[in-house]
């Protein structure tokens, strides 16, 4: 790892942890004295949100809550592509959250900068990631709560697809995984949420991979098996064809159908989260897709909680795609018909609002197309990456 990146990241981590005891219980005058858990942003762990966010009563508009995250990270990798570098020092999150509760009409807004590091892809700095993807308001929507079972949302919504959330602080690992690359992240559209007993149903009509063409239908069914087990099935697809192709709107994935089966099991200090994924892309000559393609993926995520301060998370993945470039099949990974597997290990330390995380990952690809894999020439078949991240959830 680049020594300057390591030294800077380690110094920030040390400062943050030294300050943690003082900040852990330093709540503003508007903070809640009783711990609460807000619905957004969703954190799947091991990081936990500030249980005492700043808030105030807005009368007939309910109660307003505000919080956020500020974090930086250092990244070092080998075999970076020609448009990437082997090391980065960057903001990973600089975002604020504000939301209302307690009335039929509610809102949520997430504002700020972010990086979206993902395994096996070039790193994009937060300033460019923000401007080239979802902007300074990546998530923002209105919610109408019809009753205890039914609510409706409209705006810029988190996707219903997949086992990992969009932003690094929401997940077990810092980098999103290989399967995440087949899923959309933020949708503009409408969503209906219905819950009854152990069942939850979510349905959305949206613009898929942020295409601004409202032709995607997505849905998720979740069944709560008990205190320690949850199973979810989600599916989505483009009900038409869209030919737009840009960074956040890959034309093949935007014309796909996708299915995920996700299981979560908690056993004492362990959390297990395996998932299966299948995607299919039909022919669409106008977008250069002359032959159908598909991907098959599986992931296994686990977290071990040593104590209230320290967790360690691991992830193993495999993904395989079909077709070949000569037939005009879509490139869904590292060339048509390519395959890859990955391993990721992420220890997380959190004291109050302050956290520090480290991550080691490795990706190996096979059946790649020349120019579509790793390294300056795109012909290397592996990439190792190290990340240090530290910050505060306030």
KAHU-V136256 format. One record per backbone hydrogen bond with DSSP energy under -1.0 kcal/mol. CO is the residue of the C=O (numbers start at 1). NH is the residue of the N-H. If there is no record, write none. Layout:
BEGIN
co:CO nh:NH
co:CO nh:NH
END
This chain:
BEGIN
co:2 nh:6
co:3 nh:7
co:4 nh:8
co:5 nh:9
co:6 nh:10
co:7 nh:11
co:8 nh:12
co:9 nh:13
co:10 nh:14
co:11 nh:15
co:12 nh:16
co:13 nh:17
co:14 nh:18
co:15 nh:19
co:19 nh:23
co:20 nh:24
co:23 nh:26
co:25 nh:27
co:28 nh:31
co:30 nh:55
co:51 nh:36
co:54 nh:66
co:56 nh:64
co:58 nh:61
co:59 nh:62
co:62 nh:58
co:63 nh:101
co:64 nh:56
co:65 nh:99
co:66 nh:54
co:67 nh:97
co:68 nh:394
co:69 nh:95
co:70 nh:392
co:71 nh:92
co:71 nh:93
co:72 nh:390
co:73 nh:90
co:74 nh:388
co:75 nh:88
co:76 nh:386
co:79 nh:375
co:81 nh:84
co:86 nh:77
co:88 nh:75
co:90 nh:73
co:92 nh:115
co:93 nh:71
co:94 nh:113
co:95 nh:69
co:96 nh:111
co:97 nh:67
co:98 nh:109
co:99 nh:65
co:101 nh:63
co:104 nh:145
co:106 nh:143
co:107 nh:100
co:108 nh:141
co:109 nh:98
co:111 nh:96
co:113 nh:94
co:117 nh:176
co:118 nh:121
co:125 nh:129
co:126 nh:130
co:127 nh:131
co:128 nh:132
co:129 nh:133
co:130 nh:135
co:136 nh:112
co:139 nh:110
co:140 nh:156
co:141 nh:108
co:142 nh:154
co:143 nh:106
co:144 nh:152
co:149 nh:195
co:150 nh:146
co:150 nh:147
co:151 nh:193
co:152 nh:144
co:153 nh:191
co:154 nh:142
co:155 nh:189
co:156 nh:140
co:157 nh:187
co:167 nh:170
co:168 nh:171
co:170 nh:44
co:176 nh:119
co:179 nh:182
co:180 nh:183
co:185 nh:159
co:187 nh:157
co:188 nh:207
co:189 nh:155
co:190 nh:205
co:191 nh:153
co:192 nh:203
co:193 nh:151
co:194 nh:201
co:196 nh:199
co:198 nh:224
co:199 nh:196
co:200 nh:222
co:201 nh:194
co:202 nh:220
co:203 nh:192
co:204 nh:218
co:205 nh:190
co:206 nh:216
co:207 nh:211
co:208 nh:210
co:213 nh:215
co:215 nh:239
co:216 nh:206
co:217 nh:237
co:218 nh:204
co:219 nh:235
co:220 nh:202
co:221 nh:233
co:222 nh:200
co:223 nh:231
co:228 nh:266
co:229 nh:225
co:230 nh:264
co:231 nh:223
co:232 nh:262
co:233 nh:221
co:234 nh:260
co:235 nh:219
co:236 nh:258
co:237 nh:217
co:246 nh:249
co:249 nh:246
co:250 nh:254
co:252 nh:255
co:253 nh:256
co:256 nh:238
co:257 nh:280
co:258 nh:236
co:259 nh:278
co:260 nh:234
co:261 nh:276
co:262 nh:232
co:264 nh:230
co:265 nh:272
co:267 nh:270
co:269 nh:305
co:270 nh:267
co:271 nh:303
co:272 nh:265
co:274 nh:263
co:275 nh:299
co:276 nh:261
co:277 nh:297
co:278 nh:259
co:279 nh:295
co:280 nh:257
co:281 nh:293
co:284 nh:287
co:284 nh:289
co:285 nh:288
co:289 nh:284
co:293 nh:281
co:294 nh:322
co:295 nh:279
co:296 nh:320
co:297 nh:277
co:298 nh:318
co:299 nh:275
co:300 nh:316
co:301 nh:273
co:302 nh:314
co:303 nh:271
co:304 nh:312
co:309 nh:350
co:310 nh:306
co:310 nh:307
co:311 nh:348
co:312 nh:304
co:313 nh:346
co:314 nh:302
co:315 nh:344
co:316 nh:300
co:317 nh:342
co:318 nh:298
co:319 nh:340
co:320 nh:296
co:324 nh:329
co:325 nh:328
co:328 nh:290
co:328 nh:291
co:334 nh:369
co:335 nh:338
co:338 nh:321
co:339 nh:366
co:340 nh:319
co:341 nh:364
co:342 nh:317
co:343 nh:362
co:344 nh:315
co:345 nh:360
co:346 nh:313
co:347 nh:358
co:348 nh:311
co:349 nh:356
co:351 nh:354
co:353 nh:393
co:354 nh:351
co:355 nh:391
co:356 nh:349
co:357 nh:389
co:359 nh:387
co:360 nh:345
co:361 nh:385
co:362 nh:343
co:363 nh:383
co:364 nh:341
co:366 nh:339
co:369 nh:372
co:374 nh:380
co:378 nh:373
co:380 nh:374
co:381 nh:365
co:383 nh:363
co:384 nh:78
co:385 nh:361
co:386 nh:76
co:387 nh:359
co:388 nh:74
co:389 nh:357
co:390 nh:72
co:391 nh:355
co:392 nh:70
END
